[in-house]
């Protein structure tokens, strides 16, 4: 069974290295150029809602965390605007 693990590992490594050809990371970076902050803030809001729903977080703390995520989005939008 060791040979199966080695073969599988070799296949996965070759697939990943083939995917990460020269310039592909730059393409990914360009695609994510304006939305990284929004994705993180959205993930934070979803995490807060899940934690609040499960009872792991009080309502006031959840509201505060959601407001902070929204503030991060608005600060990012303010920084992104070009001043003429």
mmCIF file of the N, C-alpha and C atoms, coordinates in Angstrom:
data_MODEL
# 
_entry.id   MODEL 
# 
loop_
_atom_site.group_PDB 
_atom_site.id 
_atom_site.type_symbol 
_atom_site.label_atom_id 
_atom_site.label_alt_id 
_atom_site.label_comp_id 
_atom_site.label_asym_id 
_atom_site.label_entity_id 
_atom_site.label_seq_id 
_atom_site.pdbx_PDB_ins_code 
_atom_site.Cartn_x 
_atom_site.Cartn_y 
_atom_site.Cartn_z 
_atom_site.occupancy 
_atom_site.B_iso_or_equiv 
_atom_site.pdbx_formal_charge 
_atom_site.auth_seq_id 
_atom_site.auth_comp_id 
_atom_site.auth_asym_id 
_atom_site.auth_atom_id 
_atom_site.pdbx_PDB_model_num 
ATOM 1   N N  . UNK A 1 1  ? 0.809   -1.190 0.000   1.00 0.00 ? 1  UNK A N  1 
ATOM 2   C CA . UNK A 1 1  ? 0.000   0.000  0.000   1.00 0.00 ? 1  UNK A CA 1 
ATOM 3   C C  . UNK A 1 1  ? 0.862   1.268  0.000   1.00 0.00 ? 1  UNK A C  1 
ATOM 4   N N  . UNK A 1 2  ? 2.133   1.130  0.364   1.00 0.00 ? 2  UNK A N  1 
ATOM 5   C CA . UNK A 1 2  ? 2.995   2.302  0.346   1.00 0.00 ? 2  UNK A CA 1 
ATOM 6   C C  . UNK A 1 2  ? 3.128   2.864  -1.052  1.00 0.00 ? 2  UNK A C  1 
ATOM 7   N N  . UNK A 1 3  ? 3.181   1.977  -2.044  1.00 0.00 ? 3  UNK A N  1 
ATOM 8   C CA . UNK A 1 3  ? 3.355   2.444  -3.410  1.00 0.00 ? 3  UNK A CA 1 
ATOM 9   C C  . UNK A 1 3  ? 2.149   3.245  -3.879  1.00 0.00 ? 3  UNK A C  1 
ATOM 10  N N  . UNK A 1 4  ? 0.952   2.935  -3.341  1.00 0.00 ? 4  UNK A N  1 
ATOM 11  C CA . UNK A 1 4  ? -0.246  3.688  -3.696  1.00 0.00 ? 4  UNK A CA 1 
ATOM 12  C C  . UNK A 1 4  ? -0.157  5.103  -3.125  1.00 0.00 ? 4  UNK A C  1 
ATOM 13  N N  . UNK A 1 5  ? 0.300   5.202  -1.883  1.00 0.00 ? 5  UNK A N  1 
ATOM 14  C CA . UNK A 1 5  ? 0.458   6.509  -1.261  1.00 0.00 ? 5  UNK A CA 1 
ATOM 15  C C  . UNK A 1 5  ? 1.488   7.342  -2.006  1.00 0.00 ? 5  UNK A C  1 
ATOM 16  N N  . UNK A 1 6  ? 2.599   6.725  -2.370  1.00 0.00 ? 6  UNK A N  1 
ATOM 17  C CA . UNK A 1 6  ? 3.638   7.444  -3.111  1.00 0.00 ? 6  UNK A CA 1 
ATOM 18  C C  . UNK A 1 6  ? 3.125   7.906  -4.464  1.00 0.00 ? 6  UNK A C  1 
ATOM 19  N N  . UNK A 1 7  ? 2.410   7.025  -5.154  1.00 0.00 ? 7  UNK A N  1 
ATOM 20  C CA . UNK A 1 7  ? 1.866   7.371  -6.458  1.00 0.00 ? 7  UNK A CA 1 
ATOM 21  C C  . UNK A 1 7  ? 0.850   8.502  -6.349  1.00 0.00 ? 7  UNK A C  1 
ATOM 22  N N  . UNK A 1 8  ? -0.009  8.428  -5.359  1.00 0.00 ? 8  UNK A N  1 
ATOM 23  C CA . UNK A 1 8  ? -1.007  9.466  -5.143  1.00 0.00 ? 8  UNK A CA 1 
ATOM 24  C C  . UNK A 1 8  ? -0.346  10.794 -4.798  1.00 0.00 ? 8  UNK A C  1 
ATOM 25  N N  . UNK A 1 9  ? 0.644   10.762 -3.921  1.00 0.00 ? 9  UNK A N  1 
ATOM 26  C CA . UNK A 1 9  ? 1.358   11.974 -3.548  1.00 0.00 ? 9  UNK A CA 1 
ATOM 27  C C  . UNK A 1 9  ? 2.077   12.586 -4.746  1.00 0.00 ? 9  UNK A C  1 
ATOM 28  N N  . UNK A 1 10 ? 2.693   11.737 -5.557  1.00 0.00 ? 10 UNK A N  1 
ATOM 29  C CA . UNK A 1 10 ? 3.383   12.216 -6.751  1.00 0.00 ? 10 UNK A CA 1 
ATOM 30  C C  . UNK A 1 10 ? 2.398   12.859 -7.716  1.00 0.00 ? 10 UNK A C  1 
ATOM 31  N N  . UNK A 1 11 ? 1.228   12.259 -7.873  1.00 0.00 ? 11 UNK A N  1 
ATOM 32  C CA . UNK A 1 11 ? 0.225   12.811 -8.761  1.00 0.00 ? 11 UNK A CA 1 
ATOM 33  C C  . UNK A 1 11 ? -0.279  14.162 -8.268  1.00 0.00 ? 11 UNK A C  1 
ATOM 34  N N  . UNK A 1 12 ? -0.538  14.262 -6.958  1.00 0.00 ? 12 UNK A N  1 
ATOM 35  C CA . UNK A 1 12 ? -1.029  15.518 -6.385  1.00 0.00 ? 12 UNK A CA 1 
ATOM 36  C C  . UNK A 1 12 ? 0.013   16.618 -6.541  1.00 0.00 ? 12 UNK A C  1 
ATOM 37  N N  . UNK A 1 13 ? 1.262   16.320 -6.239  1.00 0.00 ? 13 UNK A N  1 
ATOM 38  C CA . UNK A 1 13 ? 2.325   17.319 -6.359  1.00 0.00 ? 13 UNK A CA 1 
ATOM 39  C C  . UNK A 1 13 ? 2.483   17.774 -7.798  1.00 0.00 ? 13 UNK A C  1 
ATOM 40  N N  . UNK A 1 14 ? 2.465   16.843 -8.741  1.00 0.00 ? 14 UNK A N  1 
ATOM 41  C CA . UNK A 1 14 ? 2.609   17.233 -10.145 1.00 0.00 ? 14 UNK A CA 1 
ATOM 42  C C  . UNK A 1 14 ? 1.412   18.056 -10.613 1.00 0.00 ? 14 UNK A C  1 
ATOM 43  N N  . UNK A 1 15 ? 0.219   17.745 -10.110 1.00 0.00 ? 15 UNK A N  1 
ATOM 44  C CA . UNK A 1 15 ? -0.967  18.509 -10.472 1.00 0.00 ? 15 UNK A CA 1 
ATOM 45  C C  . UNK A 1 15 ? -0.873  19.937 -9.943  1.00 0.00 ? 15 UNK A C  1 
ATOM 46  N N  . UNK A 1 16 ? -0.477  20.070 -8.675  1.00 0.00 ? 16 UNK A N  1 
ATOM 47  C CA . UNK A 1 16 ? -0.371  21.397 -8.068  1.00 0.00 ? 16 UNK A CA 1 
ATOM 48  C C  . UNK A 1 16 ? 0.714   22.210 -8.750  1.00 0.00 ? 16 UNK A C  1 
ATOM 49  N N  . UNK A 1 17 ? 1.860   21.606 -9.005  1.00 0.00 ? 17 UNK A N  1 
ATOM 50  C CA . UNK A 1 17 ? 2.935   22.328 -9.666  1.00 0.00 ? 17 UNK A CA 1 
ATOM 51  C C  . UNK A 1 17 ? 2.563   22.689 -11.100 1.00 0.00 ? 17 UNK A C  1 
ATOM 52  N N  . UNK A 1 18 ? 1.820   21.841 -11.760 1.00 0.00 ? 18 UNK A N  1 
ATOM 53  C CA . UNK A 1 18 ? 1.356   22.156 -13.102 1.00 0.00 ? 18 UNK A CA 1 
ATOM 54  C C  . UNK A 1 18 ? 0.355   23.296 -13.103 1.00 0.00 ? 18 UNK A C  1 
ATOM 55  N N  . UNK A 1 19 ? -0.458  23.367 -12.053 1.00 0.00 ? 19 UNK A N  1 
ATOM 56  C CA . UNK A 1 19 ? -1.446  24.435 -11.937 1.00 0.00 ? 19 UNK A CA 1 
ATOM 57  C C  . UNK A 1 19 ? -0.776  25.762 -11.655 1.00 0.00 ? 19 UNK A C  1 
ATOM 58  N N  . UNK A 1 20 ? 0.284   25.724 -10.868 1.00 0.00 ? 20 UNK A N  1 
ATOM 59  C CA . UNK A 1 20 ? 0.963   26.954 -10.475 1.00 0.00 ? 20 UNK A CA 1 
ATOM 60  C C  . UNK A 1 20 ? 2.100   27.276 -11.430 1.00 0.00 ? 20 UNK A C  1 
ATOM 61  N N  . UNK A 1 21 ? 1.796   27.307 -12.693 1.00 0.00 ? 21 UNK A N  1 
ATOM 62  C CA . UNK A 1 21 ? 2.800   27.663 -13.675 1.00 0.00 ? 21 UNK A CA 1 
ATOM 63  C C  . UNK A 1 21 ? 3.165   29.132 -13.520 1.00 0.00 ? 21 UNK A C  1 
ATOM 64  N N  . UNK A 1 22 ? 4.217   29.501 -14.184 1.00 0.00 ? 22 UNK A N  1 
ATOM 65  C CA . UNK A 1 22 ? 4.696   30.876 -14.095 1.00 0.00 ? 22 UNK A CA 1 
ATOM 66  C C  . UNK A 1 22 ? 3.609   31.835 -14.582 1.00 0.00 ? 22 UNK A C  1 
ATOM 67  N N  . UNK A 1 23 ? 3.292   32.807 -13.760 1.00 0.00 ? 23 UNK A N  1 
ATOM 68  C CA . UNK A 1 23 ? 2.304   33.808 -14.121 1.00 0.00 ? 23 UNK A CA 1 
ATOM 69  C C  . UNK A 1 23 ? 0.911   33.526 -13.610 1.00 0.00 ? 23 UNK A C  1 
ATOM 70  N N  . UNK A 1 24 ? 0.624   32.307 -13.186 1.00 0.00 ? 24 UNK A N  1 
ATOM 71  C CA . UNK A 1 24 ? -0.732  32.011 -12.728 1.00 0.00 ? 24 UNK A CA 1 
ATOM 72  C C  . UNK A 1 24 ? -1.031  32.677 -11.392 1.00 0.00 ? 24 UNK A C  1 
ATOM 73  N N  . UNK A 1 25 ? -0.047  32.774 -10.523 1.00 0.00 ? 25 UNK A N  1 
ATOM 74  C CA . UNK A 1 25 ? -0.260  33.479 -9.253  1.00 0.00 ? 25 UNK A CA 1 
ATOM 75  C C  . UNK A 1 25 ? -0.519  34.955 -9.491  1.00 0.00 ? 25 UNK A C  1 
ATOM 76  N N  . UNK A 1 26 ? 0.132   35.510 -10.482 1.00 0.00 ? 26 UNK A N  1 
ATOM 77  C CA . UNK A 1 26 ? -0.098  36.912 -10.828 1.00 0.00 ? 26 UNK A CA 1 
ATOM 78  C C  . UNK A 1 26 ? -1.523  37.110 -11.335 1.00 0.00 ? 26 UNK A C  1 
ATOM 79  N N  . UNK A 1 27 ? -2.032  36.153 -12.101 1.00 0.00 ? 27 UNK A N  1 
ATOM 80  C CA . UNK A 1 27 ? -3.408  36.224 -12.587 1.00 0.00 ? 27 UNK A CA 1 
ATOM 81  C C  . UNK A 1 27 ? -4.388  36.177 -11.413 1.00 0.00 ? 27 UNK A C  1 
ATOM 82  N N  . UNK A 1 28 ? -4.106  35.302 -10.463 1.00 0.00 ? 28 UNK A N  1 
ATOM 83  C CA . UNK A 1 28 ? -4.968  35.203 -9.283  1.00 0.00 ? 28 UNK A CA 1 
ATOM 84  C C  . UNK A 1 28 ? -4.915  36.497 -8.484  1.00 0.00 ? 28 UNK A C  1 
ATOM 85  N N  . UNK A 1 29 ? -3.732  37.064 -8.332  1.00 0.00 ? 29 UNK A N  1 
ATOM 86  C CA . UNK A 1 29 ? -3.571  38.315 -7.597  1.00 0.00 ? 29 UNK A CA 1 
ATOM 87  C C  . UNK A 1 29 ? -4.331  39.446 -8.281  1.00 0.00 ? 29 UNK A C  1 
ATOM 88  N N  . UNK A 1 30 ? -4.313  39.490 -9.602  1.00 0.00 ? 30 UNK A N  1 
ATOM 89  C CA . UNK A 1 30 ? -5.032  40.528 -10.339 1.00 0.00 ? 30 UNK A CA 1 
ATOM 90  C C  . UNK A 1 30 ? -6.539  40.355 -10.180 1.00 0.00 ? 30 UNK A C  1 
ATOM 91  N N  . UNK A 1 31 ? -7.021  39.117 -10.225 1.00 0.00 ? 31 UNK A N  1 
ATOM 92  C CA . UNK A 1 31 ? -8.451  38.874 -10.068 1.00 0.00 ? 31 UNK A CA 1 
ATOM 93  C C  . UNK A 1 31 ? -8.946  39.257 -8.677  1.00 0.00 ? 31 UNK A C  1 
ATOM 94  N N  . UNK A 1 32 ? -8.096  39.074 -7.659  1.00 0.00 ? 32 UNK A N  1 
ATOM 95  C CA . UNK A 1 32 ? -8.490  39.382 -6.285  1.00 0.00 ? 32 UNK A CA 1 
ATOM 96  C C  . UNK A 1 32 ? -8.127  40.797 -5.866  1.00 0.00 ? 32 UNK A C  1 
ATOM 97  N N  . UNK A 1 33 ? -7.683  41.625 -6.800  1.00 0.00 ? 33 UNK A N  1 
ATOM 98  C CA . UNK A 1 33 ? -7.142  42.940 -6.473  1.00 0.00 ? 33 UNK A CA 1 
ATOM 99  C C  . UNK A 1 33 ? -8.111  43.801 -5.674  1.00 0.00 ? 33 UNK A C  1 
ATOM 100 N N  . UNK A 1 34 ? -9.365  43.855 -6.020  1.00 0.00 ? 34 UNK A N  1 
ATOM 101 C CA . UNK A 1 34 ? -10.266 44.763 -5.334  1.00 0.00 ? 34 UNK A CA 1 
ATOM 102 C C  . UNK A 1 34 ? -11.223 44.116 -4.372  1.00 0.00 ? 34 UNK A C  1 
ATOM 103 N N  . UNK A 1 35 ? -11.165 42.808 -4.208  1.00 0.00 ? 35 UNK A N  1 
ATOM 104 C CA . UNK A 1 35 ? -12.217 42.157 -3.428  1.00 0.00 ? 35 UNK A CA 1 
ATOM 105 C C  . UNK A 1 35 ? -11.718 41.397 -2.201  1.00 0.00 ? 35 UNK A C  1 
ATOM 106 N N  . UNK A 1 36 ? -10.428 41.406 -1.924  1.00 0.00 ? 36 UNK A N  1 
ATOM 107 C CA . UNK A 1 36 ? -9.925  40.633 -0.781  1.00 0.00 ? 36 UNK A CA 1 
ATOM 108 C C  . UNK A 1 36 ? -10.537 41.100 0.528   1.00 0.00 ? 36 UNK A C  1 
ATOM 109 N N  . UNK A 1 37 ? -10.581 42.411 0.750   1.00 0.00 ? 37 UNK A N  1 
ATOM 110 C CA . UNK A 1 37 ? -11.138 42.937 1.992   1.00 0.00 ? 37 UNK A CA 1 
ATOM 111 C C  . UNK A 1 37 ? -12.609 42.598 2.114   1.00 0.00 ? 37 UNK A C  1 
ATOM 112 N N  . UNK A 1 38 ? -13.327 42.687 1.001   1.00 0.00 ? 38 UNK A N  1 
ATOM 113 C CA . UNK A 1 38 ? -14.752 42.380 1.033   1.00 0.00 ? 38 UNK A CA 1 
ATOM 114 C C  . UNK A 1 38 ? -14.995 40.906 1.343   1.00 0.00 ? 38 UNK A C  1 
ATOM 115 N N  . UNK A 1 39 ? -14.167 40.023 0.797   1.00 0.00 ? 39 UNK A N  1 
ATOM 116 C CA . UNK A 1 39 ? -14.309 38.595 1.077   1.00 0.00 ? 39 UNK A CA 1 
ATOM 117 C C  . UNK A 1 39 ? -14.032 38.288 2.548   1.00 0.00 ? 39 UNK A C  1 
ATOM 118 N N  . UNK A 1 40 ? -12.997 38.918 3.101   1.00 0.00 ? 40 UNK A N  1 
ATOM 119 C CA . UNK A 1 40 ? -12.670 38.702 4.518   1.00 0.00 ? 40 UNK A CA 1 
ATOM 120 C C  . UNK A 1 40 ? -13.788 39.224 5.408   1.00 0.00 ? 40 UNK A C  1 
ATOM 121 N N  . UNK A 1 41 ? -14.316 40.408 5.086   1.00 0.00 ? 41 UNK A N  1 
ATOM 122 C CA . UNK A 1 41 ? -15.402 40.978 5.882   1.00 0.00 ? 41 UNK A CA 1 
ATOM 123 C C  . UNK A 1 41 ? -16.655 40.113 5.786   1.00 0.00 ? 41 UNK A C  1 
ATOM 124 N N  . UNK A 1 42 ? -16.953 39.612 4.601   1.00 0.00 ? 42 UNK A N  1 
ATOM 125 C CA . UNK A 1 42 ? -18.106 38.731 4.438   1.00 0.00 ? 42 UNK A CA 1 
ATOM 126 C C  . UNK A 1 42 ? -17.924 37.441 5.228   1.00 0.00 ? 42 UNK A C  1 
ATOM 127 N N  . UNK A 1 43 ? -16.721 36.884 5.197   1.00 0.00 ? 43 UNK A N  1 
ATOM 128 C CA . UNK A 1 43 ? -16.446 35.674 5.975   1.00 0.00 ? 43 UNK A CA 1 
ATOM 129 C C  . UNK A 1 43 ? -16.582 35.953 7.475   1.00 0.00 ? 43 UNK A C  1 
ATOM 130 N N  . UNK A 1 44 ? -16.143 37.131 7.906   1.00 0.00 ? 44 UNK A N  1 
ATOM 131 C CA . UNK A 1 44 ? -16.283 37.496 9.325   1.00 0.00 ? 44 UNK A CA 1 
ATOM 132 C C  . UNK A 1 44 ? -17.747 37.598 9.720   1.00 0.00 ? 44 UNK A C  1 
ATOM 133 N N  . UNK A 1 45 ? -18.555 38.210 8.865   1.00 0.00 ? 45 UNK A N  1 
ATOM 134 C CA . UNK A 1 45 ? -19.981 38.345 9.164   1.00 0.00 ? 45 UNK A CA 1 
ATOM 135 C C  . UNK A 1 45 ? -20.652 36.980 9.220   1.00 0.00 ? 45 UNK A C  1 
ATOM 136 N N  . UNK A 1 46 ? -20.326 36.113 8.278   1.00 0.00 ? 46 UNK A N  1 
ATOM 137 C CA . UNK A 1 46 ? -20.902 34.764 8.284   1.00 0.00 ? 46 UNK A CA 1 
ATOM 138 C C  . UNK A 1 46 ? -20.467 34.014 9.544   1.00 0.00 ? 46 UNK A C  1 
ATOM 139 N N  . UNK A 1 47 ? -19.210 34.150 9.920   1.00 0.00 ? 47 UNK A N  1 
ATOM 140 C CA . UNK A 1 47 ? -18.721 33.504 11.142  1.00 0.00 ? 47 UNK A CA 1 
ATOM 141 C C  . UNK A 1 47 ? -19.420 34.008 12.388  1.00 0.00 ? 47 UNK A C  1 
ATOM 142 N N  . UNK A 1 48 ? -19.654 35.307 12.434  1.00 0.00 ? 48 UNK A N  1 
ATOM 143 C CA . UNK A 1 48 ? -20.358 35.891 13.584  1.00 0.00 ? 48 UNK A CA 1 
ATOM 144 C C  . UNK A 1 48 ? -21.794 35.377 13.646  1.00 0.00 ? 48 UNK A C  1 
ATOM 145 N N  . UNK A 1 49 ? -22.464 35.332 12.518  1.00 0.00 ? 49 UNK A N  1 
ATOM 146 C CA . UNK A 1 49 ? -23.854 34.857 12.498  1.00 0.00 ? 49 UNK A CA 1 
ATOM 147 C C  . UNK A 1 49 ? -23.923 33.398 12.931  1.00 0.00 ? 49 UNK A C  1 
ATOM 148 N N  . UNK A 1 50 ? -22.998 32.591 12.462  1.00 0.00 ? 50 UNK A N  1 
ATOM 149 C CA . UNK A 1 50 ? -22.976 31.178 12.853  1.00 0.00 ? 50 UNK A CA 1 
ATOM 150 C C  . UNK A 1 50 ? -22.700 31.041 14.349  1.00 0.00 ? 50 UNK A C  1 
ATOM 151 N N  . UNK A 1 51 ? -21.732 31.785 14.840  1.00 0.00 ? 51 UNK A N  1 
ATOM 152 C CA . UNK A 1 51 ? -21.407 31.710 16.273  1.00 0.00 ? 51 UNK A CA 1 
ATOM 153 C C  . UNK A 1 51 ? -22.575 32.198 17.121  1.00 0.00 ? 51 UNK A C  1 
ATOM 154 N N  . UNK A 1 52 ? -23.236 33.260 16.701  1.00 0.00 ? 52 UNK A N  1 
ATOM 155 C CA . UNK A 1 52 ? -24.375 33.790 17.448  1.00 0.00 ? 52 UNK A CA 1 
ATOM 156 C C  . UNK A 1 52 ? -25.538 32.803 17.427  1.00 0.00 ? 52 UNK A C  1 
ATOM 157 N N  . UNK A 1 53 ? -25.759 32.170 16.266  1.00 0.00 ? 53 UNK A N  1 
ATOM 158 C CA . UNK A 1 53 ? -26.840 31.191 16.150  1.00 0.00 ? 53 UNK A CA 1 
ATOM 159 C C  . UNK A 1 53 ? -26.599 29.982 17.044  1.00 0.00 ? 53 UNK A C  1 
ATOM 160 N N  . UNK A 1 54 ? -25.352 29.570 17.168  1.00 0.00 ? 54 UNK A N  1 
ATOM 161 C CA . UNK A 1 54 ? -25.021 28.430 18.019  1.00 0.00 ? 54 UNK A CA 1 
ATOM 162 C C  . UNK A 1 54 ? -24.965 28.786 19.497  1.00 0.00 ? 54 UNK A C  1 
ATOM 163 N N  . UNK A 1 55 ? -25.071 30.060 19.826  1.00 0.00 ? 55 UNK A N  1 
ATOM 164 C CA . UNK A 1 55 ? -25.057 30.492 21.215  1.00 0.00 ? 55 UNK A CA 1 
ATOM 165 C C  . UNK A 1 55 ? -23.663 30.689 21.787  1.00 0.00 ? 55 UNK A C  1 
ATOM 166 N N  . UNK A 1 56 ? -22.658 30.694 20.931  1.00 0.00 ? 56 UNK A N  1 
ATOM 167 C CA . UNK A 1 56 ? -21.284 30.867 21.395  1.00 0.00 ? 56 UNK A CA 1 
ATOM 168 C C  . UNK A 1 56 ? -20.920 32.335 21.562  1.00 0.00 ? 56 UNK A C  1 
ATOM 169 N N  . UNK A 1 57 ? -21.823 33.227 21.164  1.00 0.00 ? 57 UNK A N  1 
ATOM 170 C CA . UNK A 1 57 ? -21.527 34.652 21.211  1.00 0.00 ? 57 UNK A CA 1 
ATOM 171 C C  . UNK A 1 57 ? -22.780 35.395 21.655  1.00 0.00 ? 57 UNK A C  1 
ATOM 172 N N  . UNK A 1 58 ? -22.586 36.382 22.522  1.00 0.00 ? 58 UNK A N  1 
ATOM 173 C CA . UNK A 1 58 ? -23.720 37.184 22.960  1.00 0.00 ? 58 UNK A CA 1 
ATOM 174 C C  . UNK A 1 58 ? -24.154 38.128 21.846  1.00 0.00 ? 58 UNK A C  1 
ATOM 175 N N  . UNK A 1 59 ? -25.377 38.600 21.941  1.00 0.00 ? 59 UNK A N  1 
ATOM 176 C CA . UNK A 1 59 ? -25.928 39.462 20.893  1.00 0.00 ? 59 UNK A CA 1 
ATOM 177 C C  . UNK A 1 59 ? -25.157 40.754 20.759  1.00 0.00 ? 59 UNK A C  1 
ATOM 178 N N  . UNK A 1 60 ? -24.797 41.373 21.876  1.00 0.00 ? 60 UNK A N  1 
ATOM 179 C CA . UNK A 1 60 ? -24.080 42.652 21.815  1.00 0.00 ? 60 UNK A CA 1 
ATOM 180 C C  . UNK A 1 60 ? -22.695 42.489 21.174  1.00 0.00 ? 60 UNK A C  1 
ATOM 181 N N  . UNK A 1 61 ? -22.030 41.406 21.482  1.00 0.00 ? 61 UNK A N  1 
ATOM 182 C CA . UNK A 1 61 ? -20.715 41.142 20.883  1.00 0.00 ? 61 UNK A CA 1 
ATOM 183 C C  . UNK A 1 61 ? -20.861 40.854 19.393  1.00 0.00 ? 61 UNK A C  1 
ATOM 184 N N  . UNK A 1 62 ? -21.909 40.146 19.017  1.00 0.00 ? 62 UNK A N  1 
ATOM 185 C CA . UNK A 1 62 ? -22.151 39.850 17.603  1.00 0.00 ? 62 UNK A CA 1 
ATOM 186 C C  . UNK A 1 62 ? -22.420 41.128 16.823  1.00 0.00 ? 62 UNK A C  1 
ATOM 187 N N  . UNK A 1 63 ? -23.238 42.005 17.387  1.00 0.00 ? 63 UNK A N  1 
ATOM 188 C CA . UNK A 1 63 ? -23.531 43.273 16.720  1.00 0.00 ? 63 UNK A CA 1 
ATOM 189 C C  . UNK A 1 63 ? -22.261 44.097 16.559  1.00 0.00 ? 63 UNK A C  1 
ATOM 190 N N  . UNK A 1 64 ? -21.449 44.124 17.594  1.00 0.00 ? 64 UNK A N  1 
ATOM 191 C CA . UNK A 1 64 ? -20.194 44.881 17.534  1.00 0.00 ? 64 UNK A CA 1 
ATOM 192 C C  . UNK A 1 64 ? -19.274 44.321 16.446  1.00 0.00 ? 64 UNK A C  1 
ATOM 193 N N  . UNK A 1 65 ? -19.174 43.012 16.345  1.00 0.00 ? 65 UNK A N  1 
ATOM 194 C CA . UNK A 1 65 ? -18.312 42.391 15.338  1.00 0.00 ? 65 UNK A CA 1 
ATOM 195 C C  . UNK A 1 65 ? -18.828 42.655 13.922  1.00 0.00 ? 65 UNK A C  1 
ATOM 196 N N  . UNK A 1 66 ? -20.136 42.628 13.734  1.00 0.00 ? 66 UNK A N  1 
ATOM 197 C CA . UNK A 1 66 ? -20.703 42.922 12.416  1.00 0.00 ? 66 UNK A CA 1 
ATOM 198 C C  . UNK A 1 66 ? -20.464 44.374 12.041  1.00 0.00 ? 66 UNK A C  1 
ATOM 199 N N  . UNK A 1 67 ? -20.620 45.281 12.994  1.00 0.00 ? 67 UNK A N  1 
ATOM 200 C CA . UNK A 1 67 ? -20.352 46.698 12.729  1.00 0.00 ? 67 UNK A CA 1 
ATOM 201 C C  . UNK A 1 67 ? -18.887 46.905 12.365  1.00 0.00 ? 67 UNK A C  1 
ATOM 202 N N  . UNK A 1 68 ? -17.987 46.218 13.050  1.00 0.00 ? 68 UNK A N  1 
ATOM 203 C CA . UNK A 1 68 ? -16.561 46.345 12.721  1.00 0.00 ? 68 UNK A CA 1 
ATOM 204 C C  . UNK A 1 68 ? -16.262 45.830 11.318  1.00 0.00 ? 68 UNK A C  1 
ATOM 205 N N  . UNK A 1 69 ? -16.919 44.754 10.905  1.00 0.00 ? 69 UNK A N  1 
ATOM 206 C CA . UNK A 1 69 ? -16.719 44.234 9.545   1.00 0.00 ? 69 UNK A CA 1 
ATOM 207 C C  . UNK A 1 69 ? -17.248 45.223 8.513   1.00 0.00 ? 69 UNK A C  1 
ATOM 208 N N  . UNK A 1 70 ? -18.387 45.823 8.793   1.00 0.00 ? 70 UNK A N  1 
ATOM 209 C CA . UNK A 1 70 ? -18.942 46.821 7.874   1.00 0.00 ? 70 UNK A CA 1 
ATOM 210 C C  . UNK A 1 70 ? -18.038 48.050 7.819   1.00 0.00 ? 70 UNK A C  1 
ATOM 211 N N  . UNK A 1 71 ? -17.471 48.448 8.955   1.00 0.00 ? 71 UNK A N  1 
ATOM 212 C CA . UNK A 1 71 ? -16.531 49.577 8.961   1.00 0.00 ? 71 UNK A CA 1 
ATOM 213 C C  . UNK A 1 71 ? -15.284 49.266 8.139   1.00 0.00 ? 71 UNK A C  1 
ATOM 214 N N  . UNK A 1 72 ? -14.824 48.037 8.185   1.00 0.00 ? 72 UNK A N  1 
ATOM 215 C CA . UNK A 1 72 ? -13.666 47.657 7.363   1.00 0.00 ? 72 UNK A CA 1 
ATOM 216 C C  . UNK A 1 72 ? -13.992 47.790 5.879   1.00 0.00 ? 72 UNK A C  1 
ATOM 217 N N  . UNK A 1 73 ? -15.207 47.422 5.513   1.00 0.00 ? 73 UNK A N  1 
ATOM 218 C CA . UNK A 1 73 ? -15.618 47.556 4.114   1.00 0.00 ? 73 UNK A CA 1 
ATOM 219 C C  . UNK A 1 73 ? -15.673 49.021 3.710   1.00 0.00 ? 73 UNK A C  1 
ATOM 220 N N  . UNK A 1 74 ? -16.247 49.869 4.560   1.00 0.00 ? 74 UNK A N  1 
ATOM 221 C CA . UNK A 1 74 ? -16.369 51.281 4.191   1.00 0.00 ? 74 UNK A CA 1 
ATOM 222 C C  . UNK A 1 74 ? -15.017 51.974 4.167   1.00 0.00 ? 74 UNK A C  1 
ATOM 223 N N  . UNK A 1 75 ? -14.111 51.591 5.068   1.00 0.00 ? 75 UNK A N  1 
ATOM 224 C CA . UNK A 1 75 ? -12.761 52.167 5.034   1.00 0.00 ? 75 UNK A CA 1 
ATOM 225 C C  . UNK A 1 75 ? -12.063 51.747 3.755   1.00 0.00 ? 75 UNK A C  1 
ATOM 226 N N  . UNK A 1 76 ? -12.222 50.497 3.356   1.00 0.00 ? 76 UNK A N  1 
ATOM 227 C CA . UNK A 1 76 ? -11.608 50.018 2.121   1.00 0.00 ? 76 UNK A CA 1 
ATOM 228 C C  . UNK A 1 76 ? -12.176 50.776 0.916   1.00 0.00 ? 76 UNK A C  1 
ATOM 229 N N  . UNK A 1 77 ? -13.474 51.011 0.906   1.00 0.00 ? 77 UNK A N  1 
ATOM 230 C CA . UNK A 1 77 ? -14.088 51.764 -0.196  1.00 0.00 ? 77 UNK A CA 1 
ATOM 231 C C  . UNK A 1 77 ? -13.591 53.204 -0.212  1.00 0.00 ? 77 UNK A C  1 
ATOM 232 N N  . UNK A 1 78 ? -13.382 53.786 0.970   1.00 0.00 ? 78 UNK A N  1 
ATOM 233 C CA . UNK A 1 78 ? -12.887 55.156 1.048   1.00 0.00 ? 78 UNK A CA 1 
ATOM 234 C C  . UNK A 1 78 ? -11.449 55.265 0.575   1.00 0.00 ? 78 UNK A C  1 
ATOM 235 N N  . UNK A 1 79 ? -10.641 54.296 0.879   1.00 0.00 ? 79 UNK A N  1 
ATOM 236 C CA . UNK A 1 79 ? -9.243  54.295 0.444   1.00 0.00 ? 79 UNK A CA 1 
ATOM 237 C C  . UNK A 1 79 ? -9.157  54.076 -1.063  1.00 0.00 ? 79 UNK A C  1 
ATOM 238 N N  . UNK A 1 80 ? -10.082 53.271 -1.584  1.00 0.00 ? 80 UNK A N  1 
ATOM 239 C CA . UNK A 1 80 ? -10.055 52.912 -3.002  1.00 0.00 ? 80 UNK A CA 1 
ATOM 240 C C  . UNK A 1 80 ? -10.421 54.073 -3.921  1.00 0.00 ? 80 UNK A C  1 
ATOM 241 N N  . UNK A 1 81 ? -11.210 55.009 -3.411  1.00 0.00 ? 81 UNK A N  1 
ATOM 242 C CA . UNK A 1 81 ? -11.618 56.132 -4.260  1.00 0.00 ? 81 UNK A CA 1 
ATOM 243 C C  . UNK A 1 81 ? -10.436 57.022 -4.562  1.00 0.00 ? 81 UNK A C  1 
ATOM 244 N N  . UNK A 1 82 ? -10.357 57.428 -5.793  1.00 0.00 ? 82 UNK A N  1 
ATOM 245 C CA . UNK A 1 82 ? -9.241  58.276 -6.220  1.00 0.00 ? 82 UNK A CA 1 
ATOM 246 C C  . UNK A 1 82 ? -9.603  59.737 -5.987  1.00 0.00 ? 82 UNK A C  1 
ATOM 247 N N  . UNK A 1 83 ? -8.675  60.470 -5.426  1.00 0.00 ? 83 UNK A N  1 
ATOM 248 C CA . UNK A 1 83 ? -8.873  61.899 -5.179  1.00 0.00 ? 83 UNK A CA 1 
ATOM 249 C C  . UNK A 1 83 ? -8.385  62.665 -6.392  1.00 0.00 ? 83 UNK A C  1 
ATOM 250 N N  . UNK A 1 84 ? -9.247  63.530 -6.913  1.00 0.00 ? 84 UNK A N  1 
ATOM 251 C CA . UNK A 1 84 ? -8.875  64.286 -8.115  1.00 0.00 ? 84 UNK A CA 1 
ATOM 252 C C  . UNK A 1 84 ? -8.394  65.652 -7.749  1.00 0.00 ? 84 UNK A C  1 
# 
